[in-house]
Amino acid sequence: MQNKSALIVVDVQNGFCPGGNLAVAHADEIIPKINQLAQYFDNIVITQDWHPDHHISFAMNHVGKQPFETIELDYGTQVLWPKHCVQGTFDAELHAALDLPTTQLIIRKGYHAHLDSYSAFMEADHKTTTGLAGYLKERGIDSVFIVGIATDFCVAWTAIDARKFGFNTFVISDATKAIDLDGSLQHAWQEMLAKGVKRILVKDIIQLQDSLAG
């Protein structure tokens, strides 16, 4: 499994952990689980939100708008967020507790000022690719296991796009944390499962590896 699988660790950054500018409740509690999972994967990819200060998704850049309101852009509905993960700031740094020694690639996303990016594979316009699918396929990887923040946004979009690109896709649900904005978590799981994403737990990986080792 190790040669043909990759662990994708989504946006485990200071900005999304307690004390961050877009903190997800208890998000740092998944980090020990992610570190535990890392020992079972030879191939790890990390994503990192990397926004310019004037990014279109920041509510402060729209007169009269508040965080979590929405606007319509040419690529669809855009949630407006508190300013977060600005390039070069502490908020954008990967959480110091992450211990992922076999990481080979960091995908930075959200750096186009007029285009948001949740997925590790595609920008929010569903046209602009990050190159991750090609990278994984060149490496002979056919299965991805996704963890991180937030389950209902960047994790879900990454998982759905992974399926579009033909990967066997698993979300390790107890190694993710959600924002859950107006029912967004339930909706995200419904959409992921409908697209063929499989929902598993950390213990499923450990049991599989133990059985292979045995």
Secondary structure, 3 states (H helix, E strand, C coil): CCCCEEEEEECCEHHHCCCCCCCCCCHHHHHHHHHHHHCCCCCEEEEEECECCCCCCEHHHCCCCCCCCEEEECCEEEECECCCCECCCHHHCECCCCCCCCEEEEEEECCCCCCCCCCCCECCCCCCECCHHHHHHHCCCCEEEEEEECHHHHHHHHHHHHHHCCCEEEEEEEEEECCCCCCHHHHHHHHHHHCCCEEECHHHHHHHHHHHHC
